[in-house]
Amino acid sequence: MCKRHKASTIKSAIIFFGLILVALSGPLSAANSLPKGIMQLDGRTAPALILKDMEEESFDLTNFRGQWVFVHFWATWCGPCRKEMPTIQAMSEVIDSSKLKIVLINTAETEDTIFNFLGIVAPDLNPLLDTDGLVTEAWQPRGLPATFFVSPKGKLRYLALGGRDWNNKVYLNFLTSLLN
């Protein structure tokens, strides 16, 4: 066999096996194309999350099995949180709320502080109040802001640390891919 034919055969074999690997790996998923700043988690069960909102309505994460939940830890004193909140408001207006529940958890601030801040930058969002900080401690966000994505089965799938422009096309595409 001549060298040129042998090289061509080897090249064909490499391409063939490469195509087999691509076929076996299946379609690209959200995990294969994560936007900057979003990391995949190990899929452990989400910690308990039972809190009241500013209207004294109780929220329990387990009631939202069957849909994705965007669990966002924030505070008014946090610069990146302040910048990010209007983008969450804008994102909430374009994402199907029956497929993605947006949950904002304010860590240990007064209702007056939260109300005054959100009234200006995100008036349609109703945060949960972690007045004693115990839920935040159980979830252990590694700083603020931090956003966890809880799967429809109640598992921690993704984490975004730091502020994001959630209304940016890259993040909206990521969210859409999760929800479909």
Protein Blocks (a to p, Z undefined) as FASTA:
>chain_A
ZZklmmmmmmmmmmmmmmmmmmmnopadfklmccehiacdehiacdddddddfkopacdf
klmgoiacddddddfklmklmmmmmmmmmmmmmpcfklpccddddehiafklmmmmmmmm
ommbccdddfkommmmmnopabddddddddfkopafbdcedjddfkbmklmmmmmmmmZZ
